[in-house]
Amino acid sequence: DFYLLVSRMVPYKRVELVVQAFLERPARRLVVIGTGPEAPRIRALAAGAPNIALLGEQPFASVRDHLQRARAFVFAGVEDFGIVLAEAQACGTPVIALIADSRLTLDLRTVFPDEEAALASAIASALA
C-alpha cells in the first residue's frame, strides 16, 4: 500500500513538495521513481524516513508495475499536463496533483491550484 511519484528530478517538477508532504505523514508510504540534478537534494531531504523509498531510474516494466499497484499517483510539477498523469490513469490509478493556475478533475480526484498547502490537503483527503 503506497503512493507513487514518477518524475525527472528537476526544479519545476517540485518533487520536494511531495516528499515533504509524506515526511509529515509517516504512516503513509511514498515510492519515488526517477533521477536528475535534484536527486542528491531529494535524497538528503528523505534521508532516514522509513516511509519514503527513492528507487532512482527504473525500466518501463517496473514503472508500469508500480503505477498499477499504487494507491494513488502524486504529482506537483509546474506544467500544463504531464504524460505520466495519463499513464497513471491508464493503469486505473487515481491522481492527486497540483497544476499551476488550473482546477481539473481527474478520476474523481480534485486537482488543486498551485498552493503547497493544497497538496498536503489533497493527500490527507485521499488518505481519509
LOMI-753805 format. One record per atom (N, C-alpha, C): residue number from 1; atom name; x, y, z. Coordinates in nm, 3 decimals. Each point is the difference from the previous one (the first is absolute). Example, Ala and Ser with C-alpha at 12.3 -4.5 7.8 and 13.67 -1.06 7.14 Angstrom:
BEGIN
<1 'N' <1.319 -0.569 0.780>> <1 'CA' <-0.089 0.119 0.000>> <1 'C' <0.090 0.120 0.000>> <2 'N' <-0.035 0.105 -0.072>> <2 'CA' <0.082 0.119 0.006>> <2 'C' <-0.077 0.109 0.073>> 
% end
This chain:
BEGIN
<1 'N' <0.085 -0.118 0.000>> <1 'CA' <-0.085 0.118 0.000>> <1 'C' <0.089 0.124 0.000>> <2 'N' <0.011 0.065 -0.116>> <2 'CA' <0.091 0.114 -0.012>> <2 'C' <-0.055 0.101 -0.100>> <3 'N' <0.053 0.120 0.011>> <3 'CA' <-0.027 0.107 -0.095>> <3 'C' <0.124 0.012 -0.087>> <4 'N' <-0.018 0.046 -0.123>> <4 'CA' <0.109 -0.002 -0.096>> <4 'C' <0.021 0.135 -0.065>> <5 'N' <0.126 0.034 -0.018>> <5 'CA' <0.041 0.115 -0.080>> <5 'C' <0.104 -0.049 -0.099>> <6 'N' <-0.023 0.023 -0.128>> <6 'CA' <0.096 -0.031 -0.106>> <6 'C' <0.034 0.132 -0.066>> <7 'N' <0.128 0.038 0.005>> <7 'CA' <0.034 0.132 -0.050>> <7 'C' <0.149 0.014 -0.024>> <8 'N' <0.035 0.083 -0.095>> <8 'CA' <0.137 0.047 -0.013>> <8 'C' <0.020 0.097 0.115>> <9 'N' <0.111 -0.009 0.069>> <9 'CA' <0.025 0.085 0.116>> <9 'C' <0.068 0.130 -0.043>> <10 'N' <-0.087 0.092 -0.044>> <10 'CA' <0.041 0.134 -0.039>> <10 'C' <-0.088 0.098 0.076>> <11 'N' <0.045 0.125 0.018>> <11 'CA' <-0.075 0.092 0.086>> <11 'C' <-0.148 0.016 -0.033>> <12 'N' <-0.038 0.013 -0.127>> <12 'CA' <-0.140 0.027 -0.031>> <12 'C' <-0.092 -0.118 0.026>> <13 'N' <0.053 -0.119 0.025>> <13 'CA' <-0.082 -0.116 0.035>> <13 'C' <-0.039 0.000 0.147>> <14 'N' <0.069 0.079 0.082>> <14 'CA' <-0.030 0.021 0.142>> <14 'C' <-0.017 -0.130 0.080>> <15 'N' <0.091 -0.091 -0.023>> <15 'CA' <-0.002 -0.129 0.072>> <15 'C' <0.010 0.024 0.151>> <16 'N' <0.072 0.104 0.040>> <16 'CA' <0.018 0.026 0.143>> <16 'C' <-0.133 0.027 0.070>> <17 'N' <-0.097 0.058 -0.069>> <17 'CA' <-0.131 0.025 0.062>> <17 'C' <-0.070 -0.130 0.036>> <18 'N' <0.010 -0.097 -0.089>> <18 'CA' <-0.063 -0.130 0.026>> <18 'C' <0.073 -0.070 0.114>> <19 'N' <0.132 0.000 -0.006>> <19 'CA' <0.079 -0.065 0.106>> <19 'C' <-0.030 0.065 0.134>> <20 'N' <-0.005 0.132 0.004>> <20 'CA' <-0.029 0.070 0.125>> <20 'C' <-0.139 -0.037 0.053>> <21 'N' <-0.097 -0.011 -0.088>> <21 'CA' <-0.136 -0.038 0.043>> <21 'C' <0.000 -0.137 0.066>> <22 'N' <0.081 -0.093 -0.052>> <22 'CA' <0.005 -0.134 0.059>> <22 'C' <0.090 -0.006 0.123>> <23 'N' <0.097 0.089 0.009>> <23 'CA' <0.078 0.009 0.124>> <23 'C' <-0.092 0.039 0.116>> <24 'N' <-0.102 0.077 -0.030>> <24 'CA' <-0.096 0.044 0.101>> <24 'C' <-0.107 -0.105 0.027>> <25 'N' <0.000 -0.110 -0.077>> <25 'CA' <-0.096 -0.109 0.016>> <25 'C' <0.074 -0.133 0.002>> <26 'N' <0.073 -0.026 0.107>> <26 'CA' <0.086 -0.120 0.004>> <26 'C' <-0.075 -0.133 -0.007>> <27 'N' <-0.129 0.001 0.020>> <27 'CA' <-0.077 -0.125 -0.010>> <27 'C' <-0.031 -0.036 -0.145>> <28 'N' <0.025 0.091 -0.093>> <28 'CA' <-0.029 -0.022 -0.142>> <28 'C' <0.130 -0.019 -0.078>> <29 'N' <0.001 -0.098 -0.087>> <29 'CA' <0.120 -0.036 -0.075>> <29 'C' <0.003 0.067 -0.137>> <30 'N' <0.115 0.057 -0.035>> <30 'CA' <0.021 0.062 -0.130>> <30 'C' <0.114 -0.070 -0.071>> <31 'N' <-0.022 -0.034 -0.126>> <31 'CA' <0.105 -0.055 -0.086>> <31 'C' <0.026 0.104 -0.108>> <32 'N' <0.126 0.036 -0.018>> <32 'CA' <0.040 0.099 -0.100>> <32 'C' <0.089 -0.068 -0.103>> <33 'N' <-0.039 0.009 -0.126>> <33 'CA' <0.079 -0.054 -0.110>> <33 'C' <0.048 0.116 -0.085>> <34 'N' <0.130 0.005 -0.025>> <34 'CA' <0.056 0.105 -0.085>> <34 'C' <0.134 0.046 0.051>> <35 'N' <0.067 0.074 -0.085>> <35 'CA' <0.131 0.054 0.034>> <35 'C' <0.014 0.135 -0.070>> <36 'N' <0.108 0.068 0.029>> <36 'CA' <0.024 0.130 -0.062>> <36 'C' <0.086 0.086 0.090>> <37 'N' <0.025 0.124 -0.040>> <37 'CA' <0.091 0.087 0.074>> <37 'C' <-0.043 0.028 0.144>> <38 'N' <-0.129 -0.008 0.029>> <38 'CA' <-0.048 0.026 0.137>> <38 'C' <0.005 -0.125 0.088>> <39 'N' <0.039 -0.114 -0.054>> <39 'CA' <-0.002 -0.126 0.076>> <39 'C' <0.081 0.007 0.130>> <40 'N' <0.121 0.056 0.001>> <40 'CA' <0.073 0.005 0.128>> <40 'C' <-0.075 0.079 0.108>> <41 'N' <-0.063 0.110 -0.041>> <41 'CA' <-0.076 0.080 0.097>> <41 'C' <-0.122 -0.075 0.050>> <42 'N' <-0.069 -0.072 -0.089>> <42 'CA' <-0.118 -0.078 0.039>> <42 'C' <0.042 -0.116 0.092>> <43 'N' <0.111 -0.066 -0.033>> <43 'CA' <0.050 -0.108 0.086>> <43 'C' <0.031 0.053 0.140>> <44 'N' <0.062 0.117 0.008>> <44 'CA' <0.032 0.060 0.130>> <44 'C' <-0.127 0.033 0.077>> <45 'N' <-0.100 0.053 -0.068>> <45 'CA' <-0.127 0.034 0.064>> <45 'C' <-0.069 -0.124 0.056>> <46 'N' <0.004 -0.109 -0.075>> <46 'CA' <-0.069 -0.123 0.040>> <46 'C' <0.084 -0.092 0.088>> <47 'N' <0.125 0.036 0.022>> <47 'CA' <0.091 -0.087 0.076>> <47 'C' <-0.060 -0.034 0.136>> <48 'N' <0.001 -0.127 0.031>> <48 'CA' <-0.048 -0.047 0.131>> <48 'C' <-0.151 -0.015 0.010>> <49 'N' <-0.073 0.032 -0.105>> <49 'CA' <-0.146 -0.015 0.004>> <49 'C' <-0.036 -0.141 -0.044>> <50 'N' <-0.044 -0.085 0.092>> <50 'CA' <-0.030 -0.139 -0.036>> <50 'C' <-0.119 -0.015 -0.093>> <51 'N' <-0.082 0.103 -0.013>> <51 'CA' <-0.118 -0.009 -0.085>> <51 'C' <0.023 0.050 -0.143>> <52 'N' <0.122 0.043 -0.032>> <52 'CA' <0.029 0.053 -0.134>> <52 'C' <0.111 -0.083 -0.063>> <53 'N' <-0.032 -0.059 -0.116>> <53 'CA' <0.098 -0.081 -0.075>> <53 'C' <0.033 0.072 -0.130>> <54 'N' <0.127 0.030 -0.020>> <54 'CA' <0.047 0.062 -0.124>> <54 'C' <0.066 -0.108 -0.084>> <55 'N' <-0.065 -0.039 -0.108>> <55 'CA' <0.046 -0.113 -0.080>> <55 'C' <0.091 0.039 -0.116>> <56 'N' <0.014 0.130 -0.026>> <56 'CA' <0.082 0.043 -0.113>> <56 'C' <-0.066 -0.035 -0.131>> <57 'N' <0.081 -0.005 -0.105>> <57 'CA' <-0.052 -0.034 -0.132>> <57 'C' <-0.039 -0.147 -0.003>> <58 'N' <-0.112 -0.030 -0.063>> <58 'CA' <-0.050 -0.136 -0.009>> <58 'C' <-0.040 -0.031 -0.144>> <59 'N' <0.007 -0.127 -0.041>> <59 'CA' <-0.047 -0.034 -0.134>> <59 'C' <-0.152 0.017 -0.008>> <60 'N' <-0.049 0.016 -0.122>> <60 'CA' <-0.143 0.026 -0.021>> <60 'C' <-0.087 -0.106 0.066>> <61 'N' <0.039 -0.126 -0.006>> <61 'CA' <-0.082 -0.107 0.060>> <61 'C' <-0.018 0.023 0.150>> <62 'N' <0.103 0.047 0.067>> <62 'CA' <-0.009 0.029 0.143>> <62 'C' <-0.090 0.121 0.026>> <63 'N' <0.014 0.103 -0.084>> <63 'CA' <-0.085 0.119 0.015>> <63 'C' <-0.147 -0.040 -0.018>> <64 'N' <-0.029 -0.077 -0.103>> <64 'CA' <-0.138 -0.044 -0.025>> <64 'C' <-0.053 -0.083 0.118>> <65 'N' <0.083 -0.092 0.051>> <65 'CA' <-0.040 -0.082 0.113>> <65 'C' <-0.034 0.087 0.121>> <66 'N' <0.085 0.098 0.028>> <66 'CA' <-0.026 0.090 0.113>> <66 'C' <-0.127 0.083 -0.023>> <67 'N' <-0.018 0.049 -0.122>> <67 'CA' <-0.121 0.077 -0.031>> <67 'C' <-0.125 -0.085 0.021>> <68 'N' <0.005 -0.126 -0.037>> <68 'CA' <-0.117 -0.087 0.015>> <68 'C' <-0.030 -0.034 0.145>> <69 'N' <0.102 -0.002 0.085>> <69 'CA' <-0.019 -0.040 0.140>> <69 'C' <-0.018 0.117 0.097>> <70 'N' <0.032 0.122 -0.042>> <70 'CA' <-0.004 0.116 0.090>> <70 'C' <-0.142 0.033 0.042>> <71 'N' <-0.011 0.046 0.122>> <71 'CA' <-0.130 0.046 0.050>> <71 'C' <-0.042 0.128 -0.074>> <72 'N' <0.097 0.087 -0.029>> <72 'CA' <-0.024 0.121 -0.078>> <72 'C' <0.134 0.051 -0.052>> <73 'N' <-0.006 0.075 -0.108>> <73 'CA' <0.117 0.065 -0.057>> <73 'C' <-0.001 0.144 0.046>> <74 'N' <0.113 0.050 0.049>> <74 'CA' <0.009 0.136 0.053>> <74 'C' <0.091 0.082 -0.093>> <75 'N' <-0.045 0.121 -0.035>> <75 'CA' <0.070 0.082 -0.098>> <75 'C' <-0.005 0.145 0.043>> <76 'N' <0.113 0.069 -0.005>> <76 'CA' <0.003 0.141 0.041>> <76 'C' <0.074 0.088 -0.101>> <77 'N' <0.025 -0.050 -0.119>> <77 'CA' <0.076 0.075 -0.100>> <77 'C' <-0.071 0.123 -0.051>> <78 'N' <0.080 0.098 -0.043>> <78 'CA' <-0.053 0.120 -0.062>> <78 'C' <0.005 -0.020 -0.151>> <79 'N' <-0.106 -0.055 -0.053>> <79 'CA' <-0.013 -0.022 -0.143>> <79 'C' <-0.148 -0.015 -0.031>> <80 'N' <-0.035 0.006 -0.126>> <80 'CA' <-0.142 -0.001 -0.034>> <80 'C' <-0.065 -0.135 0.027>> <81 'N' <0.059 -0.109 -0.046>> <81 'CA' <-0.056 -0.132 0.025>> <81 'C' <0.106 -0.103 -0.038>> <82 'N' <0.068 -0.055 0.098>> <82 'CA' <0.105 -0.098 -0.026>> <82 'C' <-0.058 -0.132 -0.048>> <83 'N' <0.067 -0.065 -0.092>> <83 'CA' <-0.046 -0.127 -0.056>> <83 'C' <-0.014 -0.107 0.107>> <84 'N' <0.083 0.008 0.104>> <84 'CA' <-0.006 -0.102 0.105>> <84 'C' <-0.136 0.001 0.071>> <85 'N' <-0.069 0.113 0.000>> <85 'CA' <-0.135 0.003 0.058>> <85 'C' <-0.094 -0.089 -0.080>> <86 'N' <0.011 0.007 -0.131>> <86 'CA' <-0.083 -0.086 -0.086>> <86 'C' <0.041 -0.146 0.015>> <87 'N' <0.129 -0.025 0.015>> <87 'CA' <0.047 -0.137 0.019>> <87 'C' <-0.054 -0.058 0.130>> <88 'N' <-0.001 0.080 0.106>> <88 'CA' <-0.055 -0.047 0.128>> <88 'C' <-0.147 -0.034 -0.016>> <89 'N' <-0.074 0.088 -0.065>> <89 'CA' <-0.142 -0.026 -0.019>> <89 'C' <-0.024 -0.121 -0.089>> <90 'N' <0.085 -0.020 -0.100>> <90 'CA' <-0.013 -0.118 -0.087>> <90 'C' <0.017 -0.128 0.080>> <91 'N' <0.075 0.009 0.111>> <91 'CA' <0.020 -0.116 0.088>> <91 'C' <-0.110 -0.010 0.105>> <92 'N' <-0.097 0.092 -0.004>> <92 'CA' <-0.109 -0.001 0.097>> <92 'C' <0.037 0.060 0.134>> <93 'N' <0.107 0.079 0.003>> <93 'CA' <0.049 0.058 0.125>> <93 'C' <-0.051 0.143 0.015>> <94 'N' <-0.065 0.033 0.112>> <94 'CA' <-0.043 0.138 0.024>> <94 'C' <0.120 0.094 0.003>> <95 'N' <-0.023 0.127 -0.032>> <95 'CA' <0.105 0.100 -0.003>> <95 'C' <-0.031 0.109 0.101>> <96 'N' <0.102 0.035 0.080>> <96 'CA' <-0.006 0.117 0.089>> <96 'C' <0.106 0.094 -0.056>> <97 'N' <-0.042 0.120 -0.044>> <97 'CA' <0.096 0.086 -0.070>> <97 'C' <-0.021 0.147 0.030>> <98 'N' <0.110 0.073 -0.008>> <98 'CA' <-0.001 0.145 -0.003>> <98 'C' <0.034 0.039 -0.142>> <99 'N' <-0.082 0.083 -0.059>> <99 'CA' <0.030 0.050 -0.133>> <99 'C' <-0.019 0.152 0.006>> <100 'N' <0.103 0.073 -0.040>> <100 'CA' <0.000 0.146 0.012>> <100 'C' <-0.120 0.063 -0.072>> <101 'N' <-0.068 0.089 0.072>> <101 'CA' <-0.105 0.084 -0.058>> <101 'C' <-0.113 -0.077 -0.067>> <102 'N' <-0.033 -0.116 0.052>> <102 'CA' <-0.114 -0.071 -0.058>> <102 'C' <-0.066 -0.088 0.105>> <103 'N' <-0.122 -0.036 -0.026>> <103 'CA' <-0.071 -0.094 0.085>> <103 'C' <-0.067 -0.100 -0.093>> <104 'N' <0.037 -0.124 0.014>> <104 'CA' <-0.052 -0.107 -0.085>> <104 'C' <-0.054 -0.111 0.088>> <105 'N' <-0.074 -0.089 -0.058>> <105 'CA' <-0.039 -0.121 0.070>> <105 'C' <0.056 -0.118 -0.077>> <106 'N' <0.076 -0.083 0.068>> <106 'CA' <0.059 -0.118 -0.060>> <106 'C' <-0.042 -0.120 0.082>> <107 'N' <-0.066 -0.094 -0.062>> <107 'CA' <-0.035 -0.124 0.068>> <107 'C' <-0.067 0.026 0.135>> <108 'N' <-0.088 0.097 0.002>> <108 'CA' <-0.078 0.039 0.117>> <108 'C' <0.085 0.055 0.113>> <109 'N' <0.123 0.039 -0.029>> <109 'CA' <0.085 0.066 0.099>> <109 'C' <0.016 0.145 -0.045>> <110 'N' <-0.013 0.093 0.090>> <110 'CA' <0.017 0.140 -0.037>> <110 'C' <0.147 0.032 -0.013>> <111 'N' <0.034 0.072 -0.104>> <111 'CA' <0.135 0.051 -0.018>> <111 'C' <-0.001 0.144 0.048>> <112 'N' <0.078 0.029 0.099>> <112 'CA' <-0.004 0.128 0.067>> <112 'C' <0.086 0.104 -0.070>> <113 'N' <-0.029 0.128 0.022>> <113 'CA' <0.083 0.105 -0.056>> <113 'C' <0.140 -0.004 0.061>> <114 'N' <0.086 0.082 -0.050>> <114 'CA' <0.141 0.002 0.038>> <114 'C' <0.019 0.055 0.141>> <115 'N' <-0.015 -0.086 0.100>> <115 'CA' <0.020 0.037 0.141>> <115 'C' <0.062 -0.118 0.071>> <116 'N' <0.106 0.025 0.075>> <116 'CA' <0.065 -0.109 0.071>> <116 'C' <-0.095 -0.067 0.098>> <117 'N' <-0.078 0.077 0.070>> <117 'CA' <-0.092 -0.055 0.099>> <117 'C' <-0.107 -0.087 -0.067>> <118 'N' <-0.033 0.032 -0.126>> <118 'CA' <-0.102 -0.076 -0.070>> <118 'C' <0.044 -0.144 -0.023>> <119 'N' <0.129 -0.021 -0.026>> <119 'CA' <0.048 -0.136 -0.021>> <119 'C' <-0.017 -0.081 0.128>> <120 'N' <0.040 0.056 0.112>> <120 'CA' <-0.015 -0.069 0.128>> <120 'C' <-0.148 -0.028 0.026>> <121 'N' <-0.086 0.094 -0.033>> <121 'CA' <-0.144 -0.019 0.020>> <121 'C' <-0.054 -0.111 -0.090>> <122 'N' <0.045 -0.002 -0.125>> <122 'CA' <-0.046 -0.105 -0.093>> <122 'C' <0.043 -0.136 0.046>> <123 'N' <0.124 -0.011 0.047>> <123 'CA' <0.049 -0.129 0.049>> <123 'C' <-0.080 -0.042 0.123>> <124 'N' <-0.022 0.092 0.094>> <124 'CA' <-0.076 -0.033 0.119>> <124 'C' <-0.141 -0.043 -0.036>> <125 'N' <-0.062 0.068 -0.097>> <125 'CA' <-0.135 -0.036 -0.042>> <125 'C' <-0.003 -0.138 -0.065>> <126 'N' <0.097 -0.028 -0.083>> <126 'CA' <0.005 -0.130 -0.067>> <126 'C' <0.028 -0.113 0.098>> <127 'N' <0.070 0.031 0.108>> <127 'CA' <0.035 -0.101 0.099>> <127 'C' <-0.114 -0.027 0.098>> <128 'N' <-0.099 0.087 0.003>> <128 'CA' <-0.109 -0.014 0.097>> <128 'C' <-0.087 -0.119 -0.031>> 
% end
